Amino acid sequence: MLHETGFAEPLEGYRPCVGLAVFNADGLVFVGRRTGGEESVSSGYAWQMPQGGIDRGETPLEAAKRELYEETAMRSVTLLAESPLWWHYDLPEELCRSVWKGRYRGQTQKWFAFRFEGDEAEIDIGPHDGHKAEFLQWNWERLERTPELIVPFKRDVYERVASAFADFAAS
């Protein structure tokens, strides 16, 4: 079912995944500078919020918690909100054949907002538990700035995330 800004279910032909807006006590959101990859870094747009695929048999919330741990080692989080809709983006034409072996046109994403309740020493973006590092460095950023940090083809989704979770952000 089509809605004004998204879909009630994951969109066919798109890789189902989750995105995570993790806020600190000051209302700033976690962003990481990507290690690389065609789909994630181009023309200086290397920063993004954690995200990742949903495994078979996994709920979106389970995937969100797993991905957050795999990419940041964060466990001290409290769920604040879940996006009511699935948002999607299309890969640029030149990437469609190479990213995810050409199986998907882009990603359809369910987004979650969490509050980080732990000490920053908990955050570890290095490789751990058999997972490669997704980020080279990380920072706390203002949520409304995230659309200008992300690769342009994901910008529309980040604008929706910034709007949906604005109540949790620093003003």
C-alpha positions as CSV (number, residue, x, y, z in Angstrom):
1,M,0.0,0.0,0.0
2,L,1.4,3.4,-1.1
3,H,1.5,6.2,1.4
4,E,2.5,9.9,0.9
5,T,6.1,9.3,2.1
6,G,6.6,5.5,2.2
7,F,5.1,2.0,2.2
8,A,3.4,0.0,4.9
9,E,5.4,-3.1,4.0
10,P,9.0,-3.6,2.6
11,L,9.1,-2.8,-1.1
12,E,9.5,-5.7,-3.6
13,G,12.8,-5.6,-5.5
14,Y,14.6,-3.7,-2.8
15,R,16.9,-5.1,-0.1
16,P,15.0,-5.0,3.3
17,C,17.1,-3.3,5.9
18,V,17.0,-1.2,9.0
19,G,18.4,2.3,9.8
20,L,19.3,3.6,13.3
21,A,19.2,7.1,14.7
22,V,21.0,6.8,18.0
23,F,20.8,9.9,20.2
24,N,23.0,10.9,23.1
25,A,21.8,12.7,26.2
26,D,22.4,16.0,24.4
27,G,20.1,15.1,21.5
28,L,22.9,14.6,19.0
29,V,22.9,11.6,16.7
30,F,25.6,9.0,16.1
31,V,27.2,9.2,12.6
32,G,30.1,7.1,11.3
33,R,32.6,7.8,8.5
34,R,32.3,4.8,6.2
35,T,35.3,2.6,5.4
36,G,34.4,2.6,1.8
37,G,32.3,0.7,-0.8
38,E,30.6,1.8,-4.0
39,E,27.2,2.1,-2.3
40,S,28.2,4.2,0.6
41,V,31.0,6.6,-0.3
42,S,31.1,9.0,-3.3
43,S,32.3,12.5,-3.9
44,G,33.1,13.2,-0.3
45,Y,29.8,12.0,1.2
46,A,31.3,9.4,3.6
47,W,29.1,9.8,6.8
48,Q,26.0,8.0,7.7
49,M,24.0,6.5,10.5
50,P,24.3,2.8,11.2
51,Q,22.2,0.6,9.0
52,G,22.1,-3.0,7.7
53,G,20.2,-5.9,6.3
54,I,17.5,-7.9,7.9
55,D,18.3,-11.6,8.2
56,R,15.8,-14.3,7.4
57,G,13.5,-15.0,10.4
58,E,14.5,-11.7,12.1
59,T,12.2,-8.9,13.0
60,P,13.2,-5.4,12.1
61,L,13.7,-4.5,15.7
62,E,15.9,-7.6,16.2
63,A,17.9,-6.6,13.1
64,A,18.3,-3.0,14.4
65,K,19.7,-4.2,17.7
66,R,22.0,-6.7,16.0
67,E,23.3,-4.2,13.4
68,L,23.8,-1.5,16.1
69,Y,26.0,-3.9,18.1
70,E,27.9,-5.2,15.0
71,E,28.7,-1.7,13.8
72,T,29.2,0.2,17.1
73,A,29.3,-2.4,20.0
74,M,26.5,-0.3,21.7
75,R,24.1,-2.3,23.9
76,S,23.2,0.4,26.4
77,V,20.3,1.8,24.4
78,T,16.6,2.5,24.9
79,L,14.1,2.3,22.1
80,L,12.4,5.7,21.5
81,A,10.5,5.2,18.3
82,E,10.0,3.2,15.1
83,S,9.2,4.8,11.7
84,P,5.6,4.1,10.8
85,L,6.5,3.4,7.2
86,W,9.3,1.7,5.2
87,W,11.3,4.3,3.2
88,H,13.4,3.4,0.2
89,Y,16.1,4.7,-2.1
90,D,17.2,3.7,-5.6
91,L,20.8,3.0,-6.3
92,P,22.3,5.1,-9.2
93,E,22.1,3.2,-12.5
94,E,25.9,2.7,-12.6
95,L,25.8,0.8,-9.3
96,C,22.8,-1.4,-9.8
97,R,24.7,-4.3,-11.4
98,S,27.6,-4.4,-8.9
99,V,26.0,-3.7,-5.5
100,W,24.5,-6.8,-3.9
101,K,25.3,-8.7,-7.1
102,G,22.6,-6.8,-9.0
103,R,19.7,-8.4,-7.0
104,Y,18.2,-5.2,-5.8
105,R,17.3,-1.7,-7.2
106,G,18.1,-0.2,-3.8
107,Q,17.0,-0.6,-0.2
108,T,13.7,-0.4,1.7
109,Q,14.4,0.7,5.2
110,K,12.5,0.6,8.6
111,W,14.1,3.2,10.9
112,F,14.4,3.2,14.6
113,A,15.4,5.9,17.1
114,F,17.3,4.9,20.2
115,R,18.7,6.8,23.2
116,F,22.3,5.8,24.1
117,E,22.4,5.5,27.9
118,G,26.0,4.2,28.3
119,D,29.4,5.6,28.6
120,E,31.2,6.5,25.4
121,A,33.9,4.0,26.2
122,E,31.3,1.3,25.2
123,I,31.4,2.5,21.6
124,D,33.8,0.4,19.5
125,I,33.7,0.8,15.7
126,G,36.6,-1.5,15.2
127,P,36.2,-5.1,13.9
128,H,34.8,-7.4,16.6
129,D,32.9,-10.6,17.0
130,G,33.9,-11.7,13.4
131,H,32.4,-8.6,11.7
132,K,34.5,-6.2,9.7
133,A,34.6,-2.5,10.6
134,E,31.9,-0.4,8.9
135,F,33.3,2.9,10.1
136,L,36.7,4.6,10.2
137,Q,35.7,7.2,12.8
138,W,32.5,8.4,14.5
139,N,31.0,11.6,15.9
140,W,27.9,13.0,17.4
141,E,26.1,15.3,15.0
142,R,23.0,17.4,14.8
143,L,20.2,15.3,13.2
144,E,19.2,18.1,10.8
145,R,22.7,18.1,9.3
146,T,22.6,14.4,8.4
147,P,21.0,14.8,5.0
148,E,23.9,16.9,3.8
149,L,26.5,14.3,5.0
150,I,25.0,11.3,3.2
151,V,25.5,10.3,-0.4
152,P,22.9,12.2,-2.5
153,F,20.9,9.1,-3.5
154,K,20.0,8.4,0.1
155,R,19.3,12.1,1.0
156,D,15.5,11.8,0.7
157,V,15.4,9.0,3.3
158,Y,17.6,11.0,5.6
159,E,15.3,14.0,5.3
160,R,12.4,11.8,6.3
161,V,14.3,10.4,9.2
162,A,15.2,13.9,10.4
163,S,11.6,14.9,10.2
164,A,10.2,11.8,11.9
165,F,12.7,11.8,14.8
166,A,13.0,15.6,15.3
167,D,11.4,15.5,18.8
168,F,14.4,13.5,20.1
169,A,17.0,15.9,18.5
170,A,18.8,18.8,20.0
171,S,17.1,22.1,19.0
